[in-house]
Amino acid sequence: MYIFRKFPAFRTATALFILALLPIAAFGSGLKDIDFGIAGSVRAIQTGDSAVDLLVDGQGRILVGGNRYDSGSSEVFLRRFNPAGSPDPAFGRGGSSVFRVEGSSLEISDLVMLTDGKIVAVGKAVNADGSSDLLIIRFLSSGAPDPSFGSSGIVLIDLAKHEALTSSVETGDGKLLAAGGIDDNGVSAIVLRLDENGQPDASFGVRGTASYRFPHGTSFDIEFASDVEILTDGTIYAGGDWEFMLDGRRQMGSYIVPFSPNGIPGGIQATPFVPKVPEDCGASFDGTVLPNGEFIYVSRQGGINRFHDGSQVFAMPDGRIVAAGGCLGGYLKVYDGVDHHVIGTVRGMRVVRAAPLSGGRIAVLTRQGDLAVLKGVTSQGTRQQNFNDDDKADLAVYRESEGTLYVNDGVGGVSAFAIGRGAAKILPEPALFDSSIDGIVRDKVGIWSAGPKGGLSGFSLASASGDIYFSHQSGQAGDIPFAGDFDGDGAIDTGYFRPSNGTWYRKAHLAFTGFADPVQWGAVGDRPVPADYDGDGITDHAVFRPSNGTWWIKRSSDSTHFAAQFGVLGDIPLTGDFDADGKADLTVYRPSEGNWYQLLTSEGFRVVNFGLASDLPVPADYDGDGRFDIAVYRQGTWYLLQSSEGFKAFQWGTGGDVPVTARYDQ
């Protein structure tokens, strides 16, 4: 299926008139839902608080709960916010509820919203002698302890000296399952089942508790089970993380202990494990059961696919899958519900918990204690220069005379990468690469090096110190290097486009000696403009034909082809999502006029006059609002027309420096 559309080469006078009519909203909004709280967020956590979970009830109210620490003791807090972000006065006192027990320090690890609107918190109660008891608290929807549950809303169970509950789930018949562990001269994973009144269910396990004692415990550092799920056949999964030595190297992995519906443990199941490295952090195993019955999980060594280390995973009503938190520095990733490829990513917010809202929105809690609502995520398939792994593009220049890449994050952070001379192209993000040997490679900069007479001689990954992690030889004179996620696995693929025959040569994994099957998409003289034009999170093969200003796009979502005449000879094609809808927009910069002509997928045609004939266009999202900004580089100065923060100018670079951007058309 081919779709061909033709647009005129608009004149400057018309362009300036249209710009004057553009609504202010065309330059605003972004990932956050600005109708929530103040510009999309509210402060949810106070000093001394530690949040553990985020829930949404049937009325769209958002609940945050956790522990409040004071003078070596802790108590439980819950706060509820109305759908618009204000504290809910009908909950507790002014929107907040606190639960404490004299003589004990309460620490919860998980919350669950029951079908009747009541709230259950599970964790442990630490006694004065250092021992602990299993803790379950049930609250009414008003935030008050439920007097019909246990003893005035609380249940304490003593099975060993050291014990804790970490996760809970409601059963189909209104009972409660809770999982955790005990340490009694050896670690055991436990699952207990309580009836509606908080009494142990005698038909489950032994007097309401099922357990699995790990063999060879001295060889493993075993964490308590951190998640419990009920599969469609009634099997109960309790899972957690462990570490162990293998072939003289520290390994980390996860385990799953299956229990029958009546609490009989089965044989332990081990998920894939990987070598532990210093960057590993304390994300915990978490799983969920999809509507189709599939069980998926995230953990320290991987998750839905092995490109996400997470601490939470859940399904959206529309089938998308969200993974949040964990070892990737607070990422939130959205996956396709069918083949689990990465659709989009939220980075710089430092997300620790998330929950689904109506309309496809997502509530998130950040490490800084902010509660925000997201109405969209940044596409994984459209690249920009982003070396410090937040949601804002960085100012980066390559100084060939020194062989150094200089990066400024715009807020005072400066770094230099000694990558050597002769770089033909520098990948604009130290994203995730798949080495197929060591698994995921992070914090490396990809470099295409120039060979004799301008030919490409090789690709390498280098650290900030200039040490080369990986390299391979490929390419010939005239080839144009590119990067993007062309297979939707969350890792960045590299390769080169050959203008002499319109063919794309791509390496799916760094350690492969060969390339993926070549893709013939283009003609002699075309320029590559890869980006995500259909909003599925995957980079599309696309070219711009300078001779007639035509864009030819091969959609990854449905394999259809799209062609549009948008531009004239001499225009510079540019990629980016300028209207924050997850799709790259057709954009050209016309140096002879200093005009930007754009066909935005959500907001239609616009043209902006910004730049001189000698300027280099460097569009990217510099203010982190989800929209690419119009920007130019002029002999060491960056001029930005930001969609949220307006005009700014930065001096970063000198004459002769080359700005590093995600332009692959040259």
C-alpha positions in Angstrom: 0.0 0.0 0.0 1.4 3.4 -1.1 0.1 6.7 0.0 1.4 9.7 -1.8 0.7 13.3 -0.8 2.1 16.4 -2.4 2.5 19.7 -0.6 3.6 23.0 -2.1 6.9 24.7 -1.3 5.4 27.5 0.8 6.6 31.0 0.4 8.1 33.0 3.2 5.3 35.6 3.5 2.7 32.9 4.0 4.9 31.2 6.6 5.2 34.3 8.8 1.4 34.9 8.6 0.7 31.3 9.7 3.2 31.6 12.6 1.4 34.6 13.9 -1.9 32.7 14.0 -0.5 29.7 15.9 -2.1 29.2 19.4 0.2 29.4 22.4 -0.7 25.7 23.1 1.3 24.7 20.1 4.4 25.4 22.0 3.3 24.0 25.4 2.5 20.8 27.1 4.5 17.6 26.9 4.7 14.3 28.8 3.0 15.6 31.9 -0.8 16.2 32.1 -0.7 19.9 33.0 -4.3 19.7 34.3 -3.1 17.7 37.3 -1.8 19.6 40.3 0.6 22.4 39.4 1.8 22.0 35.8 1.4 18.2 36.1 2.6 17.3 39.6 2.2 17.8 43.4 4.5 17.1 46.3 3.3 13.8 47.9 6.2 12.9 50.3 7.2 14.9 53.4 10.6 15.0 55.1 11.2 11.7 57.0 8.8 9.8 54.8 9.7 6.8 52.5 7.0 5.8 50.0 6.6 2.2 49.1 3.6 2.1 46.8 1.1 4.0 44.6 -2.5 2.9 44.0 -5.5 4.3 42.1 -9.1 3.6 43.2 -12.2 3.2 41.1 -12.9 7.0 41.3 -9.5 7.9 40.0 -8.2 9.0 43.4 -4.5 8.4 43.9 -3.2 6.8 47.1 0.4 7.1 48.3 1.6 5.0 51.2 4.8 4.2 53.1 6.7 4.7 56.3 7.5 7.7 58.4 10.7 7.6 60.4 11.3 9.5 63.6 13.8 9.0 66.4 14.7 5.4 65.3 11.0 4.3 65.1 8.6 4.2 62.2 4.9 4.4 61.6 2.6 3.9 58.6 1.2 6.8 56.5 -1.4 6.9 53.7 -2.2 10.0 51.6 -5.0 10.3 49.1 -5.2 12.9 46.3 -8.3 13.7 44.2 -8.1 13.2 40.4 -7.1 16.8 39.9 -4.2 16.6 42.4 -5.6 18.2 45.6 -5.5 16.4 48.9 -8.8 14.5 49.5 -10.4 16.0 52.6 -12.7 12.9 53.0 -9.6 10.7 53.7 -8.1 10.6 57.2 -7.4 14.1 58.4 -7.1 16.5 55.5 -6.1 13.7 53.1 -3.6 11.9 55.3 -3.9 8.9 57.7 -1.3 7.7 60.1 -1.1 4.3 61.9 1.2 3.5 64.8 1.5 0.8 67.5 3.1 1.7 70.9 6.3 -0.3 71.6 6.8 -1.5 68.0 8.3 0.1 64.8 6.0 -0.6 61.8 7.5 -0.9 58.3 5.3 -1.8 55.4 6.5 -2.9 52.0 3.4 -3.2 49.8 -0.2 -1.9 49.5 -3.1 -3.5 47.7 -6.5 -2.0 46.9 -9.3 -4.5 47.5 -12.4 -4.7 45.2 -14.6 -3.1 47.9 -12.2 -0.1 48.2 -10.5 -1.1 51.4 -6.7 -0.9 51.6 -4.3 -3.5 52.8 -0.7 -2.8 53.9 1.8 -5.6 54.6 5.2 -5.6 56.2 6.7 -6.2 59.5 6.5 -5.0 63.1 9.9 -4.7 64.7 10.0 -5.3 68.5 12.2 -3.7 71.1 14.5 -6.8 71.3 15.1 -6.6 67.5 12.8 -9.5 66.6 10.0 -8.9 64.1 6.5 -10.2 63.4 4.5 -10.4 60.2 2.3 -7.3 59.8 -1.0 -6.9 58.0 -3.2 -3.8 58.4 -6.5 -3.2 56.7 -7.9 0.3 56.3 -11.4 1.4 55.4 -11.7 3.5 52.2 -12.0 6.5 54.5 -8.4 5.9 55.8 -9.5 4.6 59.2 -8.4 1.2 60.5 -11.0 -1.5 59.7 -12.4 -2.6 63.1 -13.7 -5.9 61.5 -10.2 -7.0 60.6 -8.0 -8.7 63.2 -7.5 -6.6 66.3 -8.8 -3.1 65.5 -7.5 -3.4 61.9 -4.1 -5.1 62.6 -2.9 -8.7 62.4 0.5 -9.7 63.8 1.8 -13.2 63.3 5.0 -14.6 64.9 6.6 -17.5 63.0 10.3 -16.9 63.6 12.7 -14.4 65.1 13.2 -12.5 61.8 10.4 -12.3 59.3 8.6 -9.9 57.0 5.9 -9.7 54.4 6.7 -7.9 51.1 3.8 -8.4 48.8 0.0 -9.1 48.8 -2.8 -9.9 46.4 -6.6 -10.4 46.7 -7.9 -13.8 45.8 -11.0 -14.3 43.7 -13.1 -15.3 46.7 -12.3 -12.2 48.8 -9.4 -13.7 50.8 -5.9 -12.2 51.0 -2.6 -13.8 50.0 0.6 -12.3 51.4 4.2 -13.3 50.6 7.6 -12.7 52.2 10.1 -14.7 54.1 11.5 -15.9 57.4 15.1 -16.3 58.6 15.4 -19.1 61.2 18.9 -20.6 60.8 18.1 -20.6 57.1 15.8 -18.6 54.7 12.3 -19.7 53.7 9.9 -18.2 51.3 6.4 -18.0 52.8 2.9 -17.4 51.6 0.0 -17.0 54.0 -3.7 -16.8 53.4 -6.2 -14.9 55.5 -10.0 -14.8 55.5 -12.2 -11.7 55.3 -11.7 -11.1 59.1 -8.0 -11.5 59.1 -7.9 -15.0 60.5 -5.5 -17.6 59.0 -7.2 -19.9 56.5 -6.8 -23.4 58.0 -7.3 -25.0 54.5 -4.1 -23.4 53.2 -0.7 -24.8 54.0 -0.1 -25.4 57.7 -2.6 -23.4 59.7 -2.8 -20.8 56.9 0.9 -20.6 56.0 2.8 -22.3 53.2 6.6 -22.2 53.1 9.6 -23.4 51.1 13.0 -23.7 52.8 15.8 -23.0 50.4 18.5 -25.8 50.2 22.2 -24.9 50.3 21.3 -21.5 51.8 25.0 -20.9 52.8 26.0 -20.8 49.1 23.4 -18.1 48.2 22.5 -14.7 49.4 18.7 -15.1 49.3 16.3 -12.3 49.7 12.8 -12.7 51.0 10.1 -13.3 48.3 9.2 -9.8 47.0 6.2 -10.7 44.9 3.2 -13.0 44.9 0.8 -13.6 42.0 -2.0 -16.0 41.2 -1.9 -17.7 37.8 -5.0 -18.4 35.8 -4.9 -22.1 36.8 -4.8 -21.2 40.5 -1.0 -21.8 40.9 0.6 -19.3 43.3 4.0 -17.8 42.4 6.2 -16.3 45.1 9.4 -14.8 43.6 12.5 -12.9 44.7 16.1 -12.3 44.0 19.3 -14.1 45.0 23.1 -13.9 44.5 25.6 -16.7 44.3 29.1 -17.6 43.1 29.6 -19.4 39.8 32.9 -20.1 38.2 34.6 -17.7 40.6 32.4 -14.8 39.7 29.5 -13.2 41.6 26.2 -13.9 39.8 22.7 -12.4 40.4 19.4 -13.9 39.4 15.8 -14.4 40.5 13.8 -17.4 41.8 10.2 -18.4 41.6 8.6 -20.8 44.1 5.3 -22.3 42.8 2.6 -23.2 45.4 -0.5 -25.2 44.7 -3.9 -23.5 45.3 -4.0 -25.2 48.8 -0.4 -24.2 49.7 1.8 -27.1 48.7 5.2 -25.9 47.4 6.7 -27.2 44.2 10.2 -27.3 42.9 12.0 -24.0 42.7 12.4 -22.3 39.3 15.4 -20.1 38.5 15.1 -17.2 36.0 18.2 -16.4 33.8 21.1 -15.0 35.7 24.0 -12.7 34.8 27.3 -11.6 36.2 27.1 -9.0 38.9 28.8 -5.7 38.2 29.4 -2.7 40.4 26.5 -0.7 38.9 23.9 -3.2 39.9 21.4 -1.8 42.3 18.6 -3.0 44.6 15.7 -3.5 42.3 13.4 -6.3 43.4 11.7 -9.1 41.6 8.1 -8.2 40.6 5.6 -9.9 38.3 2.1 -9.7 36.9 -0.4 -11.9 35.1 -1.6 -10.5 31.8 -5.3 -10.9 30.7 -4.2 -13.6 28.3 -2.8 -15.6 31.3 0.9 -14.9 30.5 3.1 -14.3 33.5 5.8 -11.7 33.0 8.3 -10.2 35.4 11.0 -7.6 35.9 14.1 -7.9 38.2 17.7 -6.9 38.5 19.0 -9.1 35.7 16.3 -8.3 33.2 12.6 -8.3 32.7 10.0 -8.4 29.9 13.0 -8.4 27.7 16.5 -8.2 29.0 16.8 -4.5 28.4 14.9 -3.4 31.5 16.0 -3.8 35.1 12.9 -2.9 37.1 11.1 -3.0 40.3 7.5 -2.9 39.2 5.5 -4.1 36.2 1.8 -3.9 35.4 -0.6 -4.0 32.4 -2.6 -1.0 31.2 -6.3 -1.5 30.3 -5.4 -1.1 26.6 -3.0 -4.0 26.8 0.3 -2.0 27.0 2.7 -3.1 29.7 4.5 -0.6 32.0 7.7 -1.3 33.8 9.1 1.3 36.3 11.9 2.0 38.7 14.8 -0.3 39.3 18.4 -0.2 38.2 18.1 2.0 35.1 18.1 5.1 37.3 14.3 5.5 37.6 13.2 4.8 34.0 9.6 4.1 33.1 9.2 2.0 30.0 6.1 1.2 28.1 6.0 -2.0 26.1 3.7 -3.4 23.4 1.4 -6.0 24.9 1.8 -8.5 22.1 5.5 -8.9 21.3 6.8 -6.8 24.3 8.9 -4.4 22.2 9.6 -1.0 23.7 7.1 1.7 22.7 8.4 4.6 24.7 10.5 5.7 27.6 10.5 8.2 30.4 13.9 8.9 31.9 14.9 11.9 33.9 11.9 11.9 36.4 13.6 9.2 38.6 10.4 7.1 38.8 10.1 4.7 41.7 6.4 3.6 41.4 3.6 3.9 38.8 -0.1 3.1 38.4 -2.5 3.2 35.5 -5.1 5.9 35.2 -8.1 6.4 32.8 -7.5 7.6 29.3 -4.2 5.8 29.0 -2.5 8.1 31.5 0.0 6.9 34.1 0.4 8.2 37.7 4.1 8.2 38.8 5.9 8.8 42.1 9.4 10.1 41.8 12.4 9.6 44.0 12.2 13.3 45.0 8.7 12.7 46.4 6.6 14.3 43.5 3.4 12.7 42.4 2.9 13.4 38.6 0.5 12.3 35.9 1.8 11.4 32.5 -0.3 11.6 29.4 2.4 10.2 27.1 5.9 8.9 26.9 8.9 9.7 24.6 9.2 7.3 21.6 12.1 4.9 21.8 12.5 5.1 18.0 13.5 8.8 17.6 16.9 9.7 18.9 18.4 12.9 20.2 21.7 13.9 21.9 21.3 12.9 25.5 24.5 11.9 27.2 23.5 12.2 30.9 20.4 10.0 30.5 17.7 12.4 31.5 14.8 13.7 29.4 16.7 16.8 28.1 19.0 17.0 25.2 22.6 18.1 25.9 24.9 20.6 24.1 27.6 18.5 22.5 30.5 19.4 20.2 33.2 17.3 18.6 36.7 18.9 18.4 38.5 16.9 15.7 41.8 18.6 16.3 41.9 17.2 19.9 39.8 14.1 19.3 37.5 15.1 22.1 33.8 15.2 22.5 32.7 17.9 24.9 29.2 17.7 26.5 27.3 20.3 28.5 23.9 19.2 30.1 22.7 22.9 30.3 22.5 22.9 34.1 26.2 23.0 35.0 27.3 19.4 34.2 30.3 19.2 31.9 32.1 16.1 30.6 34.7 15.3 28.0 35.1 12.1 26.1 38.6 11.3 24.7 37.4 9.4 21.6 40.2 10.1 19.2 40.5 11.9 15.9 38.8 11.0 12.6 35.2 10.4 13.9 32.7 10.6 11.0 29.7 10.3 13.3 29.0 10.1 17.0 25.9 8.4 18.3 24.0 11.1 20.2 23.1 8.9 23.2 25.0 6.4 25.4 21.9 4.2 25.1 21.6 0.5 25.7 23.6 -1.7 23.4 23.4 -5.5 23.2 26.8 -7.1 23.0 25.4 -10.7 22.9 28.3 -11.7 25.2 28.1 -9.5 28.3 24.5 -8.7 27.9 23.6 -5.0 28.2 26.3 -2.4 27.7 25.6 1.0 29.2 27.4 4.4 29.5 29.4 4.0 26.3 29.5 6.4 23.4 29.3 5.0 19.9 31.7 6.3 17.3 32.0 5.8 13.6 35.6 6.5 12.6 36.7 7.9 9.2 38.9 5.9 7.0 41.1 6.8 4.0 39.6 9.5 1.8 36.6 9.9 4.0 35.5 6.2 3.9 34.2 4.6 7.0 36.7 2.2 8.6 34.9 1.1 11.7 32.5 1.4 14.6 33.5 1.4 18.2 32.1 1.9 21.7 34.2 4.0 24.0 34.1 5.1 27.6 34.6 8.6 28.9 38.3 7.9 29.4 38.6 6.8 25.7 39.0 3.1 26.4 37.5 1.1 23.6 35.0 -1.6 24.7 34.1 -2.9 21.3 35.0 -2.2 17.6 34.4 -3.7 14.2 35.5 -2.7 10.7 32.9 -2.1 8.0 31.7 0.4 5.4 33.2 2.1 2.4 33.7 5.7 1.1 30.4 7.6 0.9 28.5 5.5 3.4 26.4 7.4 6.0 26.3 5.9 9.5 23.0 5.8 11.5 21.6 4.4 14.8 18.2 3.5 16.1 16.0 0.8 17.5 14.9 -0.9 14.4 13.7 -4.2 16.0 11.9 -2.9 19.1 14.0 -4.7 21.6 15.0 -1.6 23.5 18.7 -1.7 22.5 20.3 0.5 19.9 21.2 -0.9 16.5 24.0 0.7 14.4 24.8 0.5 10.7 25.3 2.6 7.6 23.2 3.7 4.6 24.8 3.5 1.2 23.5 6.3 -1.0 25.0 4.7 -4.1 22.4 1.9 -4.0 19.8 3.0 -1.4 20.6 0.1 0.9 20.6 0.0 4.7 23.2 -2.3 6.4 22.4 -2.9 10.1 24.1 -4.7 13.0 21.4 -6.0 15.3 23.9 -7.0 18.0 27.4 -5.7 18.5 29.1 -9.0 18.7 27.7 -10.3 15.4 30.4 -10.5 12.8 27.9 -10.0 10.1 24.9 -7.8 9.5 21.1 -8.3 9.5 19.5 -8.8 6.2 20.1 -5.6 4.1 17.1 -3.4 3.6 16.8 -1.7 0.2 14.9 1.5 0.8 15.9 4.5 -1.2 17.6 5.5 -4.5 20.9 6.9 -5.6 21.5 10.2 -3.8 18.8 9.8 -1.1 19.7 10.9 2.5 18.7 8.7 5.5 16.2 10.2 8.0 15.4 7.3 10.4 12.9 8.0 13.2 9.6 6.7 14.6 7.0 8.2 12.2 4.1 5.8 13.2 4.4 6.0 17.0 5.1 2.3 17.7 8.4 2.9 19.4 10.5 1.4 16.6 12.8 3.4 14.3 11.5 3.4 10.7 13.6 3.2 7.6 13.1 6.6 5.9 14.9 8.7 3.2 14.6 12.2 1.9 15.1 12.8 -1.8 16.8 16.2 -2.2 16.1 16.4 -6.0 12.4 16.8 -5.5 11.9 17.2 -1.7 10.1 13.9 -1.2 10.0 11.8 2.0 9.8 8.0 1.6 9.0 6.2 4.9 8.7 2.5 5.5 6.4 2.1 8.5 7.5 -0.6 11.0 4.0 -0.9 12.5 2.2 -2.3 9.4 4.9 -2.5 6.7 3.0 0.0 4.6 4.9 2.8 2.7 4.3 6.5 3.0 5.5 9.2 0.6 5.1 13.0 0.8 6.5 15.9 -1.2 7.5 18.3 1.5 10.5 20.5 0.8 12.6 21.8 -2.2 16.1 21.4 -3.4 18.5 22.8 -0.9 16.3 22.1 2.2 17.9 20.2 5.1 15.6 17.3 6.3 15.3 17.0 10.1 13.8 14.4 12.4 12.0 14.9 15.7 8.7 14.8 17.6 7.7 18.5 17.8 4.1 18.1 19.0 4.7 15.4 21.7 2.4 12.8 20.1 5.0 10.0 19.9 5.5 10.4 16.1 8.3 12.1 14.3 7.1 15.1 12.1 8.2 16.1 8.6 10.5 19.0 9.0 12.9 20.8 6.8 15.2 23.8 7.4 15.6 26.2 4.4 18.9 28.0 4.8 18.2 30.5 2.1 15.3 31.9 4.2 16.2 30.8 7.7 12.7 29.1 7.9 11.6 25.9 9.4 8.8 24.2 7.5 6.9 21.5 9.4 4.0 19.2 9.0 3.1 18.1 12.5 1.1 14.9 12.8 -1.2 16.3 15.5 -1.1 20.0 14.9 -0.8 20.4 11.2 1.4 22.8 9.1 3.5 25.5 10.6 6.6 27.5 9.7 8.9 29.3 12.0 11.6 31.9 11.0 14.6 31.1 13.2 18.2 31.1 11.9 20.6 32.4 9.3 21.8 30.8 6.1 25.1 29.8 7.7 23.5 28.2 10.8 23.4 24.4 11.4 20.0 23.2 12.5 20.2 21.2 15.8 16.6 20.3 16.9 16.1 18.3 20.0 14.1 18.4 23.3 16.3 20.8 25.3 13.7 21.6 28.0 12.5 18.0 28.6 8.8 18.6 27.9 8.5 15.8 25.3 8.6 18.2 22.3 11.6 18.7 20.1 12.7 22.3 20.1 13.7 24.4 17.1 17.4 25.3 17.5 20.5 26.3 15.5 24.3 26.2 16.1 26.3 29.2 15.0 30.1 29.0 15.4 30.2 28.0 19.1 26.8 29.4 20.1 23.6 27.4 20.5 20.4 29.3 19.9 17.3 27.5 21.2 13.6 28.3 20.7 12.2 26.0 23.5 8.6 25.0 23.5 8.3 25.4 27.3 11.1 27.7 28.4 11.3 30.0 25.4 14.4 31.5 23.8 17.8 30.8 25.2 21.4 31.1 23.9 24.4 29.1 25.2 28.0 29.5 24.2 29.4 25.9 24.0 32.1 25.3 21.4 34.5 27.2 19.2 35.0 27.8 15.5 35.6 24.5 13.8 33.8 22.4 16.3 31.1 20.1 15.0 27.8 20.0 16.9 26.7 16.4 17.7 23.1 15.8 17.0 20.9 12.9 15.7 21.1 14.1 12.1 21.9 11.1 9.8 21.3 12.8 6.5 25.0 13.6 5.9 
